[in-house]
Amino acid sequence: MGIFQQRGIHVVHNKHTSKIKPVRIETCGEVTLMMKQHIGTPCEPLVKAGDEIRLGQVIGDTQAGLAAPIHASVSGKVKRIEQIRILTGEDVKAVVIASDGQMTPLDGIAPPVIKTRDDFFAAIRASGLVGLGGAGFPAHAKLKSACGDVDVLLVNAAECEPYITADHRETLDAGDDVLEGIAQIAHYLGIHKAIVGIESNKGDAIGKFRALCAAVSTPELKITTAVLPSRYPQGAEKMFIYSLTKRIVPLGKLPSSIGALVMNVASVAFLARYIKTGKPLVSRTVTVDGGAVQSPINVRTPIGIQVRELIDFCGLQDVRPKKIIMGGPMMGAATPDLNAVISKCNNAVLLFDDKQTQKRPETACIRCGNCVAGCPMKLLPLKLEAAYRANDTAALTRLDAMGCMECGSCSYVCPASHELVQCIRLGKRLLREAQSREGSKT
Amino acid sequence: MSAEEEKTLTPASGQQLAIVSATPHLRTHRTTQAIMLDVCLALIPAVAASVWCFGTRALIVMLFAVISCVAFEAITRIALKRAQTVQDLSAVVTGLLLGMNLPPTLPLWMIPIGSFAAIVVVKQLFGGIGQNFANPAITARIVLMLSFPTQMTSWNAANGHAWGADAASAATPMKALTANELGAFSGDDLPSILDMFVGRHGGSLGETCAVALLLGAIYLCVFRVITPLIPCFYIGTVAVITFIAGGFDAQFTIYHLLGGGLILGACFMATDYATSPVNWKGKIVFAIGCGILTSLIRLFGSMPEGVSFSILLMNLLVPHIENLTAPRTFGKERKRHAK
């Protein structure tokens, strides 16, 4: 296996901003803090309109296990609590805070006191940390579920999506924090081996981490740097684990079932800073790029800032970009206007111009097999498309539609411009609907 | 949102909003048209070689084949009231391949009959590009072969042409190979191996010059239009079988590899997207099947050449090969033979 099939595809890199240190956005006029910035249960607002808010104050939380609290990213006054539609299509509550420009921190922010492993998990929950690479899985839940089963920590700095350099900057600017975070996690989870995986197109980060890892590795905790081929989707969890350890995550199981814990590099660095300072997750690095942007940049911005305010820092070629993408160009969601807000797991905003938005008409499938050769999950996208169009749930099941991680490689390489990944996505919805019908019958 | 829908949302205020569409927001530049153009470019050395070997008559035959294929494609699409597809250049590729499968002396009026079989019957009536169950050019060659056996196998080519005269006087190497009793192979009636390699021997237009064909195939592999799987396994299988059947005579094997339509078939016909498996395991099974059938027809059949028939037969098996060799989803457990 694998001799004749290269996993994934080659995409353009367009990493224009890798040399640009993040510009710090000190404050902004207004933030919109969605009550769901993670996978799991949405939070409930703990404040009401008119409340005075300090930076770092918890403004949303829930009793549910799979969730992370939301902190105010500015100081100021709650303007209103509204219902907004987030990129997944769900309607959730959001707290809108008008900033007073002071960024006055909450009193009593101090490093957490951690004596036991449970203290560690509680502290991480309190920090509001979710997977910063894009998935947004609550970090405390991930660490807790990995407890005991895991023998290797894999730090994901692959960053395989075109344009984005937020994680690349984190490896360059906060390398020490990353290693400190690795040590903390390894200590509390009893892990003795960690690997930092970086794609080959980030030579400076690889060099830096090789030196850092060699310097801090101990017999108790061996940290190494692994260079990965720059192929999309190298950073996808299952591909990343396979590339680094040759372990295969069974379909429908979690990585912890094969002893691996994957964490995004920025998440690990944040965790170390939180344990040092006690400052919760209120800001993050975001790459702003695309054809409609005058000068592509990285910004360190308060979470909840509107794209409208963000673009003041990079300038636009055209006042109305043709496409606004929250996240990378391969998996990021397009949004209709500049009111979209940055969430915890948003690593990029791309503003595309007319040329980048051109769409070719769909032509007939020529069965070239590019989608099959490119699929990292070894699915047959062309057959899944046909099964979806025929409403054939039996075929969708047989072809493992649910195994699709929606990386979009198939649509990218299709010479006939078929919307393959969208068809598979809709096919998965058919299967879920069929399943819930089955469930309600019995 | 449906699969194709792309929305430019216009709110009540009338202000135009940004486009919302399905991921991914980047797409490759390699369209169907670009791929077909690459195949045409890859065939240029072979076209040039056939003109060099057989004279301008070769060019006329190929032009006739291309023009008639493109015309049939355009006319059928209009007649069937479907979107025009001539611009995807696939009819040009079919025409070129058909031309290369014809002897240089074929009366020109026979060519459109082949084009009709290829484009109208095999391709368009089954739904157009990607939907044909058999390779159009191969089927057309077989139709012509069965309809006009004498004209399709008369290789008295290129009167007065420098090398053509030589090549034309003898039978084709494939005929000579069959004429020789198996095991009593002498090589006396055959052109030299160098002549075989550069194309100075009898045969169809495009199949004689091995060098030119291999150059084109390398171009296709380098630009990732095809994978080398099918050509390698096809030619490899024929090599192994003829080497054993010929009593471990390397010369016998080399004539089999360079003679007839094997290289043209393995590199340009068996690799046709629509009629070969999409997965790599399927491609290997398909190629080995083609190789076995070709060798059997050549060694034991009544016909001197078996490339077209073996590819056509394997074309029909492609759906089954694909089903039997379907890839195992990443992370899926091996099927257990329970129940």
Chai-1 contact restraints between the chains, C-beta under 6 A:
chainA,res_idxA,chainB,res_idxB,connection_type,confidence,min_distance_angstrom,max_distance_angstrom,comment,restraint_id
A,F4,B,W280,contact,1.0,0.0,6.0,A-B,restraint_1
A,Q5,B,W280,contact,1.0,0.0,6.0,A-B,restraint_2
A,I248,B,G331,contact,1.0,0.0,6.0,A-B,restraint_3
A,V249,B,G331,contact,1.0,0.0,6.0,A-B,restraint_4
A,P250,B,G331,contact,1.0,0.0,6.0,A-B,restraint_5
A,L251,B,G331,contact,1.0,0.0,6.0,A-B,restraint_6
A,L251,B,K332,contact,1.0,0.0,6.0,A-B,restraint_7
A,P321,B,A18,contact,1.0,0.0,6.0,A-B,restraint_8
A,K322,B,I19,contact,1.0,0.0,6.0,A-B,restraint_9
A,K323,B,A18,contact,1.0,0.0,6.0,A-B,restraint_10
A,K323,B,I19,contact,1.0,0.0,6.0,A-B,restraint_11
A,I324,B,A18,contact,1.0,0.0,6.0,A-B,restraint_12
A,I325,B,H25,contact,1.0,0.0,6.0,A-B,restraint_13
A,P329,B,H25,contact,1.0,0.0,6.0,A-B,restraint_14
A,P329,B,L26,contact,1.0,0.0,6.0,A-B,restraint_15
A,M330,B,P24,contact,1.0,0.0,6.0,A-B,restraint_16
A,M331,B,T23,contact,1.0,0.0,6.0,A-B,restraint_17
A,A334,B,V20,contact,1.0,0.0,6.0,A-B,restraint_18
A,A334,B,S21,contact,1.0,0.0,6.0,A-B,restraint_19
A,P336,B,L9,contact,1.0,0.0,6.0,A-B,restraint_20
A,P336,B,L17,contact,1.0,0.0,6.0,A-B,restraint_21
A,P336,B,A18,contact,1.0,0.0,6.0,A-B,restraint_22
A,P336,B,V20,contact,1.0,0.0,6.0,A-B,restraint_23
A,D337,B,L17,contact,1.0,0.0,6.0,A-B,restraint_24
A,T357,B,I19,contact,1.0,0.0,6.0,A-B,restraint_25
A,T363,B,T32,contact,1.0,0.0,6.0,A-B,restraint_26
A,A364,B,G128,contact,1.0,0.0,6.0,A-B,restraint_27
A,A364,B,I129,contact,1.0,0.0,6.0,A-B,restraint_28
A,A364,B,G130,contact,1.0,0.0,6.0,A-B,restraint_29
A,C365,B,G130,contact,1.0,0.0,6.0,A-B,restraint_30
A,I366,B,T32,contact,1.0,0.0,6.0,A-B,restraint_31
A,I366,B,I129,contact,1.0,0.0,6.0,A-B,restraint_32
A,I366,B,G130,contact,1.0,0.0,6.0,A-B,restraint_33
A,I366,B,Y273,contact,1.0,0.0,6.0,A-B,restraint_34
A,R367,B,G130,contact,1.0,0.0,6.0,A-B,restraint_35
A,R367,B,Y273,contact,1.0,0.0,6.0,A-B,restraint_36
A,R367,B,A274,contact,1.0,0.0,6.0,A-B,restraint_37
A,R367,B,V278,contact,1.0,0.0,6.0,A-B,restraint_38
A,C368,B,Y273,contact,1.0,0.0,6.0,A-B,restraint_39
A,G369,B,V278,contact,1.0,0.0,6.0,A-B,restraint_40
A,V372,B,V278,contact,1.0,0.0,6.0,A-B,restraint_41
A,V372,B,N279,contact,1.0,0.0,6.0,A-B,restraint_42
A,M377,B,T329,contact,1.0,0.0,6.0,A-B,restraint_43
A,M377,B,F330,contact,1.0,0.0,6.0,A-B,restraint_44
A,K378,B,P327,contact,1.0,0.0,6.0,A-B,restraint_45
A,K378,B,T329,contact,1.0,0.0,6.0,A-B,restraint_46
A,K378,B,F330,contact,1.0,0.0,6.0,A-B,restraint_47
A,D400,B,T329,contact,1.0,0.0,6.0,A-B,restraint_48
A,G403,B,T329,contact,1.0,0.0,6.0,A-B,restraint_49
A,G408,B,T23,contact,1.0,0.0,6.0,A-B,restraint_50
A,G408,B,P24,contact,1.0,0.0,6.0,A-B,restraint_51
A,S411,B,P24,contact,1.0,0.0,6.0,A-B,restraint_52
A,Y412,B,P24,contact,1.0,0.0,6.0,A-B,restraint_53
A,Y412,B,R27,contact,1.0,0.0,6.0,A-B,restraint_54
A,Y412,B,T28,contact,1.0,0.0,6.0,A-B,restraint_55
A,V413,B,T28,contact,1.0,0.0,6.0,A-B,restraint_56
A,P415,B,R30,contact,1.0,0.0,6.0,A-B,restraint_57
A,P415,B,T31,contact,1.0,0.0,6.0,A-B,restraint_58
A,P415,B,T32,contact,1.0,0.0,6.0,A-B,restraint_59
A,P415,B,I35,contact,1.0,0.0,6.0,A-B,restraint_60
A,A416,B,T32,contact,1.0,0.0,6.0,A-B,restraint_61
A,E419,B,A3,contact,1.0,0.0,6.0,A-B,restraint_62
A,E419,B,A22,contact,1.0,0.0,6.0,A-B,restraint_63
A,Q422,B,A3,contact,1.0,0.0,6.0,A-B,restraint_64
A,Q422,B,A22,contact,1.0,0.0,6.0,A-B,restraint_65
A,C423,B,A3,contact,1.0,0.0,6.0,A-B,restraint_66
